[in-house]
Amino acid sequence: MVRPMQLTLYDYYRSSASYRVRIALNLKGLAYARVPVNLLEGEHKDEAYKALNPQGFVPMLDADGERFTQSMAIISWLDWKYPAPPLLPANPSVRSHVFALALTIAADIHPLNNLRVLKRLAAMGVDQAARDDWYRHWIAEGFDALEALAAPHAGRFLYGDTPMLADVCLVPQMFNARRFDMPLDAWPTLVRADANATALEPFAAAHPDRVAPAVVSG
Ligand SMILES: N[C@@H](CCC(=O)N[C@@H](CS)C(=O)NCC(=O)O)C(=O)O
């Protein structure tokens, strides 16, 4: 019998890029260990972590000692290595469409709202209210585009009736929008796909509340 790979995810429970990878691992039915890297305490900048991942970001996946970074590249590796269920459709045109939906979030919304960007704004004297406005602005602009792109071919999920890479990216971004108290009614396709996805255990089990470090009281 072939020994299963030892998978270890370096993540932070509220990191949405990490949340994507947890969902993908769960959808593939893969067991994995977690090494929490506390972003608020700056652990991602520690020399020990940067020796493993010079970019100093989470997530990072260790697979039998081989390290993979960048959530979309990690998920791509998982999808090649463990093809069932596929996270991108086989049809080239549909595949490109679903990938584009995913990148609308992963490449165009998320990087503008990353911790280091928010910290840089704070260092430049931008106050909390204006930083929150910045955060909501980029989500709203991205979600407007995503709603228009997804709606014509959406079903229960952002494309059709099977959860794919676009939904893997959507759910963490919707979590972020709710954290910032954004009304979501303007994006009914996204709300529907998010509700259908989060009802599935692979998505639910990846939720930050399900993987959050236990609060030690007393
Ligand atoms: N493009 C990267 C982005 C990773 C990323 O931005 N991770 C965030 C958490 S969601 C992080 O480590 N931020 C640290 C910082 O901004 O200082 C990916 O998709 O993996």
The ligand as an SDF file (V2000), in Angstrom:
LIG
                    3D

 20 19  0  0  0  0  0  0  0  0999 V2000
   -0.8410   35.8500   -3.0610 N   0  0  0  0  0  0  0  0  0  0  0  0
   -0.6500   35.1830   -1.8010 C   0  0  0  0  0  0  0  0  0  0  0  0
   -1.0830   36.1070   -0.7000 C   0  0  0  0  0  0  0  0  0  0  0  0
   -0.8620   35.5150    0.6290 C   0  0  0  0  0  0  0  0  0  0  0  0
   -1.2150   36.5260    1.6780 C   0  0  0  0  0  0  0  0  0  0  0  0
   -1.4140   37.6940    1.3870 O   0  0  0  0  0  0  0  0  0  0  0  0
   -1.2980   36.0590    2.8960 N   0  0  0  0  0  0  0  0  0  0  0  0
   -1.5950   36.9730    3.9380 C   0  0  0  0  0  0  0  0  0  0  0  0
   -2.6870   36.4430    4.8400 C   0  0  0  0  0  0  0  0  0  0  0  0
   -4.2030   36.2800    3.9550 S   0  0  0  0  0  0  0  0  0  0  0  0
   -0.3480   37.2480    4.7180 C   0  0  0  0  0  0  0  0  0  0  0  0
    0.4430   36.3610    4.9580 O   0  0  0  0  0  0  0  0  0  0  0  0
   -0.1650   38.5090    5.0790 N   0  0  0  0  0  0  0  0  0  0  0  0
    0.9420   38.9350    5.8420 C   0  0  0  0  0  0  0  0  0  0  0  0
    1.1330   40.4140    5.7170 C   0  0  0  0  0  0  0  0  0  0  0  0
    0.3920   41.0580    4.9750 O   0  0  0  0  0  0  0  0  0  0  0  0
    2.0290   40.9110    6.3910 O   0  0  0  0  0  0  0  0  0  0  0  0
   -1.4510   33.8850   -1.7380 C   0  0  0  0  0  0  0  0  0  0  0  0
   -2.4810   33.8070   -2.4240 O   0  0  0  0  0  0  0  0  0  0  0  0
   -1.0400   32.9520   -1.0530 O   0  0  0  0  0  0  0  0  0  0  0  0
  1  2  1  0
  2  3  1  0
  2 18  1  0
  3  4  1  0
  4  5  1  0
  5  6  2  0
  5  7  1  0
  7  8  1  0
  8  9  1  0
  8 11  1  0
  9 10  1  0
 11 12  2  0
 11 13  1  0
 13 14  1  0
 14 15  1  0
 15 16  2  0
 15 17  1  0
 18 19  2  0
 18 20  1  0
M  END
$$$$
